[in-house]
Amino acid sequence: MLNTMQLNTKQNEAVNFGVNSDELMQPLLIIAGAGTGKTNTLAHKTAQVILNGASPERILLMTFARRAAGELSSRTNLIIEQQLHKEQKKHQPIKISWMGTFHSIAARLLREHANSIGLESDFTIIDRSDSADLIDVIRHELGFTSTENRFPKKKTCIEIYSRCVNSQTSIDKILATHFPYCSEWSKELTALFVHYAQAKMEQVCLDYDDLLLYCYHMAQIPAIAKKIRAQFDYIFVDEYQDTNVLQAGILNGFFPTGEGLTVVGDDAQSIYSFRSATVDNILNFPTQFSPKANVISLTQNYRSHQGILDVSNALLKEGAEGYKVALFSETKTGSTPKLVTIEDDAMQAEYIVKQVLLAREGGMDLKKQAVLFRSSYHSDRLELELTRRNIPFVKHGGLKFLEATHVKDLLAILRWADNPKHKISAFRVLKLLPSVGPKIAEKVFHHLEINQYDFKAFKEYLPPKPAVVLFEALVDLLISINKNKIDWFEQVSETSKFYQPILALNHDDHFVRFGDIEQLSSISQQFKNREKFLTELTLDPPQCTGDLAGPAHIDDDFLVLSTVHSAKGQEWNNVFVLNVADGNFPNEYAIGDKRAVEEERRLLNVAITRAKDELHLMQPLKYWVPEQQHYGDKHVYGGKSRFLTEKLCSLLESIHYPTYGSSQEQKELATKMISDIKKTVLGIWETA
């Protein structure tokens, strides 16, 4: 019997469940809240069944990442080794051969049973890039690349296909819900996907989605399902809240009674619906395997102090769905979580930099601090401030602002206009034009060289016919900027206007990307001239832009910037959450959809529970919204997040930044202002 003295009561209950023969095969759901030792518990449970005599070859363990599988295997072996050492028994490393991601397990099962389902066992697995390229070839063959209206590009097509497959939802519903701008192409997309599926069959290849799809259908064949079911005594599934319809269907098909099945997850961290994951799988587990299903909740958090957990608990308690497991910590005291009201994103960046450096001076490394955000572009202003202040950072979940393709494109135009000899920028800009490749770009630049780098020489140059209109506009822009015929404060906005149709031509998500361009235009207003702007952004040639984050600093310390999705599973001592306002938390696209709003609630909860010691929820009075920039708006005023209820706010320390005078003075001033306004309003009617 495994010694589990180091585990808490609930962890012990989960690990020892099924030890008795009458419980052995009952399905079990372990709700493992944030920071409750999920991996440690699952590793101990796996070790427990092996030490009790289970054969490792008859254990199936499925995770969502190779790293997670490797960590579980390593921990399980260490636990077994320690236990056998105590018992003075010889230890041989245990290998669980059926351990891996859903996709890898599916591929292995398909190869083993390929002949039974009309599939050749030597099929080739193609990655996302290969899938997109194949889709692109078929688009062209079907004539969809020469339509009057712009047909969705290959990346969008493969995303639509993947959503349909993984959610088992009709294309019309997927288009209406997630890709409304592509709804007119329903018939053509259906034809495209039929040809795509046929092409894969002819070429004996499966894409990532096919691995799950084929395995899902194989699980519905009784004879095969029975054979596979007989292979395993124990089935362990990690991160069950992240499973989609196909993955849950595979489990249900192979193990319909749930015998020997243990799933671990946290409905409060189900945040991947954009990947077709559904929280219903974990919510419906008890009903699906009723009456034998058991649920054990891990509630002791080893990460955060109670003040942070109180905020998390209050947020989830007010939700409309979920198990709503209240977490507790043995650490009862700590810095009160803060709700920081700031004027705009510039002040937000200033506050964060100030607090980060203050914490660093107090002995907290930069990499023990993190800034989390709903969308990648939210950190734009902060990244520039960090760059100017020479504070190293790394960013997870999207490119750094200055490394994004569309941002580099616009800056290349400005840099070439500023320095006509800058060949790298010239080539980047020229290749944006239709029918202009490396060879033509070389000819165009050579023409500039032999004319002493005078942009006016382009007035006599004839580019390829498809590029004529844009080339002429580009030449006029380069001349105007180079000769300062337009004021510096207009140069970036004029460049943005020129670049907008190119952006729309090359990117399906151009509306979102154009928000970054407008953001850059706004930032440029802080600099007195073009040279200062380009120099302070330290924009070296494109291959060097990665140096902007300062990874080469000797102390190897850096601040972490991350989307909340990419932060899942991580923890930091000091956490800042940007733009906690309606439109961001919850996201504006979720408003009006109750289930989507609940996922946004869970997303904010994931952000909150990344913090160990200090938490700062940033509430801007106004902020940048890129989706609206093409209408001319530059900022919108932030509406208070519906998640920041009176109950939740009572658990937060309210801070206004910047502060003027003491908090008591501010309260007295606010009271006086309200009183004076009331008197003025009443006075109107008294004199009438």
C-alpha positions in Angstrom: 0.0 0.0 0.0 1.3 3.4 -1.0 2.2 5.8 1.8 0.2 8.9 1.2 0.9 10.8 4.4 2.1 13.9 2.5 -1.3 14.2 0.8 -4.3 16.1 2.3 -7.6 14.4 3.2 -9.3 14.9 -0.2 -6.2 14.0 -2.2 -6.0 10.8 -0.1 -9.6 10.0 -0.8 -9.1 10.4 -4.5 -5.9 8.3 -4.6 -7.3 5.5 -2.5 -10.7 5.4 -4.2 -11.1 2.0 -5.9 -8.6 0.2 -3.7 -11.5 -2.0 -2.4 -12.5 -4.6 -5.0 -16.2 -3.5 -4.9 -15.2 0.1 -5.8 -12.5 -0.9 -8.3 -14.3 -0.3 -11.5 -16.5 2.6 -10.6 -16.1 5.8 -12.7 -14.6 8.7 -10.8 -14.5 12.5 -11.5 -11.8 14.4 -9.6 -12.6 18.2 -9.5 -9.2 19.7 -9.1 -9.4 23.4 -8.5 -6.6 25.8 -9.3 -3.4 25.1 -7.3 -4.9 22.0 -5.6 -2.1 19.6 -6.6 -3.9 17.9 -9.6 -0.7 16.4 -11.1 0.6 15.2 -7.8 -2.8 13.5 -7.1 -3.0 11.8 -10.5 0.6 10.6 -10.3 -0.1 9.1 -6.8 -3.2 7.4 -8.0 -1.4 5.9 -11.0 1.4 4.7 -8.7 -1.2 3.3 -6.3 -2.9 1.1 -8.8 0.5 -0.2 -10.1 1.7 -0.9 -6.6 -1.6 -2.8 -5.9 -0.8 -5.1 -8.8 -2.2 -3.4 -11.9 -0.1 -4.1 -15.0 1.3 -0.8 -16.5 0.5 -2.3 -20.0 -3.2 -2.3 -19.1 -3.3 1.4 -18.1 -4.4 4.0 -20.5 -3.4 7.6 -19.6 -4.4 10.4 -21.8 -3.2 14.1 -21.5 -3.4 17.2 -23.6 0.3 17.7 -24.0 3.4 15.6 -24.4 5.1 17.5 -21.6 2.2 16.7 -19.2 2.5 13.0 -20.1 6.2 13.1 -19.5 5.8 14.8 -16.1 3.2 12.3 -15.0 5.3 9.4 -16.0 8.4 10.9 -14.2 6.4 11.6 -11.0 4.7 8.2 -11.0 8.1 6.5 -11.3 9.6 8.6 -8.5 6.7 7.8 -6.2 6.9 4.1 -6.9 10.7 4.1 -6.4 10.4 5.9 -3.0 7.7 3.5 -1.8 9.7 0.4 -2.8 12.8 1.8 -1.2 11.0 2.2 2.1 9.9 -1.5 1.7 13.5 -2.4 0.8 12.4 -3.8 -2.5 14.1 -3.6 -5.8 12.8 -1.0 -8.3 12.7 -1.2 -12.0 11.5 1.9 -13.9 7.9 1.6 -14.9 6.8 2.4 -18.4 3.2 3.1 -19.2 3.2 2.3 -22.9 -0.3 3.6 -23.5 0.4 7.1 -22.3 0.1 10.2 -24.5 -2.1 12.9 -26.0 -5.5 12.1 -27.4 -4.2 12.5 -30.9 -1.2 10.2 -30.4 -3.4 7.5 -28.7 -5.9 7.8 -31.5 -3.2 7.4 -34.2 -1.9 4.3 -32.5 -5.4 2.7 -32.2 -6.1 3.5 -35.8 -2.9 1.8 -37.0 -3.7 -1.3 -34.9 -7.2 -1.6 -36.2 -6.8 0.1 -39.7 -7.7 -3.1 -41.7 -11.0 -3.4 -39.8 -12.2 0.0 -40.8 -11.0 0.1 -44.4 -7.9 2.3 -43.7 -4.4 1.5 -44.7 -2.2 1.2 -41.6 0.7 3.1 -43.2 -1.3 6.3 -43.5 0.6 9.6 -43.4 -0.3 12.2 -40.7 -0.2 15.8 -42.1 0.2 18.8 -39.9 -1.8 22.1 -40.0 0.6 23.7 -42.5 0.3 20.7 -44.9 -3.5 20.7 -44.4 -3.7 24.4 -45.2 -1.6 24.0 -48.3 -3.7 21.1 -49.6 -6.9 23.2 -49.0 -5.2 26.0 -50.9 -4.5 23.8 -53.9 -8.1 22.5 -54.0 -9.4 26.1 -53.7 -7.5 27.0 -56.8 -8.6 23.8 -58.7 -12.2 24.5 -57.9 -11.9 28.1 -59.1 -12.6 29.7 -55.7 -9.5 31.9 -55.9 -10.8 33.9 -58.8 -14.3 34.7 -57.5 -15.7 38.2 -57.9 -16.0 38.5 -54.1 -13.1 37.5 -52.0 -13.2 33.8 -51.0 -11.9 32.8 -47.5 -8.2 32.2 -47.4 -6.7 28.8 -46.7 -6.1 29.5 -43.0 -9.8 30.5 -42.5 -11.0 27.5 -44.5 -9.0 25.0 -42.3 -10.3 26.7 -39.1 -13.9 26.3 -40.3 -13.3 22.7 -41.3 -11.7 22.0 -37.9 -14.6 23.5 -36.0 -17.2 21.5 -37.9 -15.3 18.2 -37.3 -14.4 18.7 -33.7 -17.8 20.0 -32.6 -19.8 17.7 -34.9 -21.8 20.7 -36.0 -23.2 21.6 -39.4 -21.2 24.1 -41.5 -24.1 26.5 -41.6 -24.3 26.7 -37.8 -20.5 27.1 -37.5 -20.5 29.9 -40.1 -23.4 31.7 -38.5 -21.9 31.5 -35.0 -18.2 31.9 -35.6 -17.6 33.1 -39.2 -20.6 35.2 -40.2 -18.5 37.1 -42.8 -18.1 33.8 -44.6 -21.8 32.7 -44.6 -22.3 33.5 -48.3 -19.8 30.7 -49.1 -21.5 27.8 -47.4 -22.1 25.9 -50.6 -18.6 26.4 -51.9 -17.0 25.6 -48.6 -19.0 22.3 -48.4 -17.8 21.4 -51.9 -14.2 22.3 -50.9 -14.3 20.1 -47.8 -15.7 17.2 -49.7 -12.8 17.4 -52.2 -10.4 17.9 -49.3 -11.6 14.7 -47.6 -11.4 12.8 -50.9 -7.9 14.1 -51.6 -6.7 12.9 -48.2 -8.2 9.5 -48.8 -6.6 9.2 -52.2 -3.3 10.2 -50.8 -3.6 7.9 -47.8 -3.2 10.7 -45.2 -5.0 12.0 -42.2 -4.9 15.4 -40.7 -5.0 16.1 -36.9 -8.8 16.4 -36.9 -9.1 13.1 -38.8 -7.2 11.2 -36.1 -10.0 12.0 -33.6 -12.8 11.7 -36.2 -11.8 8.3 -37.4 -11.2 7.0 -33.9 -14.6 8.4 -32.8 -16.3 6.5 -35.6 -14.3 3.4 -34.8 -15.4 3.6 -31.2 -19.0 3.2 -32.4 -18.3 -0.2 -34.0 -19.2 -2.7 -31.2 -16.7 -5.5 -32.2 -13.8 -3.1 -32.3 -14.9 -1.2 -29.2 -15.2 -4.4 -27.2 -11.7 -5.5 -28.3 -10.1 -2.2 -27.2 -12.1 -2.1 -24.0 -10.6 -5.5 -23.1 -7.1 -4.1 -23.4 -7.3 -1.8 -20.4 -8.2 -2.1 -16.7 -7.7 1.6 -15.8 -8.2 4.7 -17.9 -7.0 8.0 -16.6 -7.8 11.3 -18.4 -6.2 14.6 -17.5 -7.7 18.1 -18.1 -11.1 16.6 -18.9 -12.7 20.1 -19.0 -10.8 20.7 -22.2 -12.2 17.7 -24.2 -14.4 18.3 -27.2 -17.4 16.2 -28.5 -15.1 13.8 -30.4 -12.8 13.2 -27.5 -15.6 12.5 -25.1 -17.3 10.4 -27.7 -14.1 8.2 -28.0 -14.1 7.6 -24.3 -17.9 6.9 -24.2 -17.6 4.6 -27.2 -14.8 2.5 -25.9 -15.8 2.6 -22.2 -19.6 3.2 -22.1 -20.1 2.0 -18.5 -17.2 4.1 -17.2 -15.6 1.0 -15.5 -12.0 1.8 -14.5 -12.4 5.4 -15.7 -11.0 8.3 -13.7 -11.1 11.8 -15.2 -9.4 14.8 -13.6 -10.3 18.4 -14.4 -11.7 21.7 -13.3 -14.9 23.1 -14.9 -13.8 26.6 -13.5 -10.9 26.4 -16.0 -12.8 25.4 -19.1 -11.7 28.2 -21.4 -11.1 26.6 -24.8 -14.4 26.7 -26.6 -12.6 28.4 -29.5 -10.9 25.0 -30.0 -14.3 23.3 -29.8 -13.8 22.2 -26.2 -17.1 22.0 -24.3 -17.6 22.3 -20.5 -20.6 20.0 -20.8 -18.4 17.0 -20.8 -17.2 17.5 -17.3 -20.5 18.9 -16.0 -22.5 16.0 -17.4 -20.1 13.3 -16.2 -22.1 12.3 -13.0 -25.3 12.0 -15.0 -23.7 10.2 -17.9 -22.4 7.4 -15.6 -25.2 7.5 -13.1 -25.7 5.9 -10.6 -22.1 4.6 -10.3 -20.3 7.8 -10.9 -18.4 9.4 -8.0 -17.2 13.0 -7.6 -14.3 14.0 -5.3 -13.4 17.7 -5.1 -9.9 18.9 -4.2 -10.3 22.2 -2.3 -7.1 23.0 -0.6 -5.1 25.5 -2.6 -1.3 25.5 -2.3 -0.6 28.5 -4.5 -2.5 31.6 -3.3 -3.4 33.2 0.0 -7.0 33.2 1.2 -7.6 36.8 0.2 -7.0 36.0 -3.5 -9.1 32.8 -3.2 -12.0 34.7 -1.6 -12.1 36.8 -4.8 -12.1 33.7 -7.0 -14.7 31.9 -4.9 -17.0 35.0 -5.0 -16.6 35.3 -8.8 -17.5 31.6 -9.4 -20.3 31.6 -6.9 -22.1 34.3 -8.9 -21.9 32.2 -12.0 -24.8 30.4 -13.6 -23.2 27.0 -14.0 -20.5 24.7 -12.7 -19.7 22.8 -9.5 -18.7 26.1 -7.7 -16.1 24.4 -5.5 -14.9 26.9 -2.8 -11.1 26.8 -2.4 -9.2 27.4 0.8 -5.6 28.0 1.8 -3.7 27.5 5.0 -2.1 30.9 4.3 -4.8 33.2 5.7 -3.0 36.5 5.4 -1.5 38.4 2.5 -1.7 41.6 0.5 -5.3 42.5 -0.3 -6.1 42.1 -4.0 -6.3 45.5 -5.7 -8.8 47.0 -8.1 -6.8 49.8 -9.8 -8.7 52.5 -11.7 -6.6 54.3 -14.2 -7.3 56.8 -16.9 -6.1 54.9 -20.0 -3.6 52.4 -21.4 -0.7 54.9 -21.0 -1.4 55.3 -17.3 -1.9 51.5 -17.1 1.6 50.9 -18.5 3.1 53.5 -16.1 1.5 52.0 -13.1 2.5 48.5 -13.9 6.1 49.5 -14.7 6.3 51.4 -11.4 5.0 48.5 -9.4 7.1 45.9 -11.2 10.3 47.8 -10.5 9.2 48.5 -6.9 8.7 44.8 -6.4 12.1 44.0 -8.0 13.8 46.5 -5.7 12.1 44.6 -2.8 13.8 41.4 -3.9 11.2 39.9 -6.3 12.7 38.8 -9.6 11.0 40.0 -12.8 10.2 36.5 -13.9 8.2 36.0 -10.7 5.8 38.7 -12.0 3.4 38.5 -14.8 1.0 40.8 -16.8 -2.0 38.9 -18.1 -4.5 40.0 -20.8 -7.6 38.9 -22.7 -6.3 39.6 -26.1 -2.7 39.9 -27.4 -3.0 43.5 -28.5 -3.9 44.7 -25.0 -0.2 44.7 -24.1 0.9 47.0 -27.0 1.4 50.2 -25.1 3.0 48.3 -22.2 5.5 46.6 -24.5 6.7 49.9 -25.9 7.1 51.3 -22.4 9.1 48.3 -21.3 11.2 48.6 -24.4 11.9 52.2 -23.8 12.7 51.6 -20.1 15.1 48.8 -21.1 13.1 46.2 -19.1 13.4 42.7 -20.6 10.2 40.7 -21.1 8.9 37.6 -22.9 5.5 37.3 -24.3 3.4 34.2 -24.6 0.2 33.9 -26.7 0.7 36.0 -29.8 3.6 37.9 -31.3 5.2 40.8 -29.6 3.6 44.0 -30.9 6.7 45.1 -32.8 7.2 41.6 -34.3 3.7 41.3 -35.8 3.8 41.1 -39.6 1.4 44.0 -40.2 3.2 46.2 -37.7 6.6 45.5 -39.3 5.1 46.2 -42.7 3.9 49.7 -41.8 7.2 50.5 -40.0 9.1 49.3 -43.1 7.3 51.9 -45.2 8.3 54.6 -42.7 11.9 53.4 -42.5 12.3 53.3 -46.2 10.9 56.7 -46.6 13.2 57.9 -43.9 16.2 56.2 -45.5 15.9 55.4 -49.2 19.0 53.3 -49.1 17.6 50.9 -46.6 17.3 47.8 -48.8 15.7 45.4 -46.3 12.8 47.8 -45.7 12.5 48.5 -49.4 12.2 44.8 -50.3 9.6 44.2 -47.6 7.5 47.1 -48.9 7.8 46.3 -52.6 6.9 42.6 -52.1 3.6 43.8 -50.5 2.5 44.9 -54.0 0.6 42.5 -56.3 2.8 40.5 -58.7 6.0 41.9 -57.2 8.4 39.1 -56.0 12.1 39.2 -55.1 13.4 39.5 -58.7 11.1 42.5 -59.6 11.8 44.1 -56.2 15.5 43.8 -57.0 15.0 45.6 -60.4 12.9 48.4 -58.7 15.5 49.0 -56.1 18.3 49.0 -58.7 16.4 51.7 -60.5 16.4 53.8 -57.3 20.1 53.1 -56.9 21.2 54.3 -60.3 19.1 57.5 -59.8 20.9 58.4 -56.6 18.1 57.2 -54.3 15.7 59.9 -55.4 12.1 58.6 -55.0 11.0 60.9 -57.8 12.8 58.6 -60.2 10.0 56.1 -59.7 7.7 58.4 -61.6 9.3 57.1 -64.7 9.3 53.4 -63.7 6.6 51.0 -65.0 5.9 48.2 -62.5 3.8 45.1 -63.3 0.3 46.0 -64.4 -1.5 44.6 -61.3 0.7 46.8 -59.1 0.4 50.1 -61.0 -2.2 51.8 -58.8 -0.7 50.9 -55.5 2.8 51.6 -56.7 1.9 55.1 -57.8 0.3 55.7 -54.4 3.4 54.3 -52.7 5.7 56.6 -54.6 3.6 59.7 -53.7 3.6 58.7 -50.1 7.4 58.0 -50.0 8.1 61.4 -51.5 5.8 63.2 -49.2 7.3 61.7 -46.1 10.9 61.9 -47.2 10.6 65.5 -48.1 8.4 66.3 -45.1 5.7 67.6 -47.3 3.2 66.5 -44.7 3.6 67.1 -41.0 5.1 64.3 -38.9 1.9 63.9 -36.9 0.1 63.1 -40.2 2.8 60.8 -41.7 1.8 57.7 -39.8 -1.9 58.1 -40.4 -1.3 58.7 -44.1 0.8 55.6 -44.2 -1.9 53.7 -42.4 -4.4 54.8 -45.1 -2.1 53.5 -47.8 -1.5 50.2 -46.1 -5.2 49.4 -45.2 -6.2 47.9 -48.6 -2.9 45.9 -48.7 -3.8 44.6 -45.2 -7.3 43.6 -46.3 -5.9 41.9 -49.4 -3.4 39.7 -47.4 -5.2 39.0 -44.1 -8.7 37.6 -43.4 -8.6 39.2 -39.9 -7.6 42.6 -41.2 -10.1 44.5 -39.1 -8.4 43.3 -35.9 -4.9 43.8 -37.3 -5.8 47.3 -38.4 -6.4 48.1 -34.8 -2.7 47.5 -34.2 -1.9 49.9 -37.0 -4.1 52.6 -35.4 -2.5 51.9 -32.1 0.9 52.5 -33.6 -0.4 55.7 -35.1 -1.6 56.9 -31.7 1.8 56.0 -30.1 3.7 57.9 -32.7 2.1 61.1 -31.4 4.3 60.9 -28.3 7.4 61.6 -30.4 8.4 65.0 -31.8 9.7 63.6 -35.1 10.1 60.6 -37.3 13.8 60.0 -36.4 13.0 60.0 -32.7 10.1 57.6 -33.2 12.1 55.1 -35.2 15.2 55.4 -33.1 13.5 55.0 -29.7 11.6 51.9 -30.9 15.1 50.5 -31.7 13.9 49.1 -35.0 16.9 47.4 -36.4 16.5 45.2 -39.5 13.7 42.6 -39.2 16.0 39.7 -38.2 17.0 41.7 -35.1 13.6 42.7 -33.9 13.5 39.8 -31.4 16.2 41.7 -29.5 13.5 44.2 -28.4 12.6 42.1 -25.4 16.2 42.1 -24.2 16.6 38.4 -23.7 20.4 38.8 -23.8 20.6 40.6 -20.4 23.3 39.2 -18.2 21.0 38.5 -15.2 18.7 36.4 -17.4 15.6 38.0 -15.7 12.5 39.1 -17.5 8.9 40.1 -17.0 6.3 37.7 -18.3 3.5 39.0 -20.6 0.9 36.4 -21.5 -2.6 36.0 -22.7 -4.8 34.3 -20.0 -5.2 31.3 -22.2 -1.4 30.8 -22.4 -1.1 31.4 -18.7 -3.2 28.4 -17.7 -1.3 26.0 -15.5 1.3 28.7 -14.5 1.8 30.8 -11.4 3.6 34.0 -10.3 4.0 35.9 -7.1 2.8 39.2 -8.5 0.1 39.3 -11.2 -1.5 42.2 -13.1 -4.6 41.7 -15.2 -5.2 44.3 -17.9 -8.5 45.9 -19.0 -10.9 44.3 -16.5 -13.9 46.1 -18.1 -17.0 45.1 -20.1 -15.9 44.5 -23.7 -12.8 42.7 -22.5 -13.9 40.8 -19.4 -16.3 39.7 -20.7 -15.3 40.0 -24.3 -17.7 42.1 -26.3 -18.4 39.1 -28.7 -19.6 37.0 -25.7 -22.2 39.6 -24.6 -25.6 38.4 -25.5 -24.6 34.7 -25.2 -25.1 33.5 -21.6 -22.8 30.5 -22.0 -20.1 32.6 -23.6 -20.3 35.0 -20.7 -19.9 32.2 -18.3 -16.7 31.1 -20.1 -15.5 34.7 -19.8 -16.1 34.5 -16.1 -14.0 31.3 -16.0 -11.3 33.0 -18.0 -11.1 35.9 -15.5 -11.0 33.3 -12.7 -8.0 31.6 -14.4 -6.2 35.0 -14.4 -7.0 35.6 -10.8 -5.8 32.2 -9.6 -2.4 32.6 -11.3 -1.4 35.0 -8.4 0.4 33.7 -5.3 0.9 36.9 -3.3 -0.3 40.0 -5.1 -3.1 40.6 -7.5 -3.8 43.8 -9.4 -7.0 44.0 -11.5 -6.7 47.0 -13.8 -9.8 49.0 -14.6 -9.3 51.6 -17.3 -11.7 54.5 -17.7 -11.0 54.5 -21.4 -9.1 52.1 -23.6 -8.2 51.3 -27.2 -10.5 49.0 -29.2 -9.0 48.1 -32.5 -12.2 46.6 -34.0 -13.7 50.1 -34.0 -10.8 51.9 -35.5 -11.9 51.7 -39.1 -14.9 53.7 -38.1 -12.6 56.5 -36.8 -12.9 56.1 -33.1 -9.7 56.1 -31.1 -10.9 55.2 -27.6 -14.0 54.0 -25.9 -14.9 54.7 -22.3 -14.7 51.6 -20.2 -17.9 50.2 -18.8 -17.5 48.6 -15.4 -17.1 44.8 -15.8 -20.3 43.0 -14.8 -18.1 40.6 -12.9 -17.0 43.4 -10.5 -20.2 43.1 -8.4 -20.6 44.8 -5.0 -19.7 41.6 -3.3 -16.6 41.1 -5.3 -15.5 44.7 -4.9 -15.8 44.5 -1.1 -13.0 41.9 -1.2 -10.7 44.3 -3.2 -8.7 47.4 -2.2 -9.8 50.2 -4.5 -6.9 52.3 -5.8 -7.1 55.3 -8.2 -3.9 56.0 -10.2 -2.4 58.5 -10.3 -3.5 59.7 -6.8 -3.7 63.3 -5.8 -3.5 63.9 -2.0 -4.6 61.3 0.6 -7.5 59.0 0.1 -9.5 60.9 2.8 -8.9 64.2 0.9 -10.1 62.6 -2.3 -13.3 61.4 -0.5 -14.0 64.8 1.0 -13.4 66.5 -2.4 -15.8 64.0 -4.1 -18.4 64.6 -1.5 -18.1 68.4 -1.9 -18.4 68.1 -5.7 -21.5 66.0 -5.5 -23.0 68.4 -3.0 -22.3 71.5 -5.1 -23.7 69.9 -8.2 -26.9 68.9 -6.4 -27.3 72.5 -5.2 -26.8 73.8 -8.8 -29.4 71.5 -10.2 -31.9 72.5 -7.6 -31.1 76.1 -8.1 -32.3 76.0 -11.7 -35.8 75.3 -10.5 -35.7 77.7 -7.6 -35.1 80.6 -9.9 -37.5 79.5 -12.5 
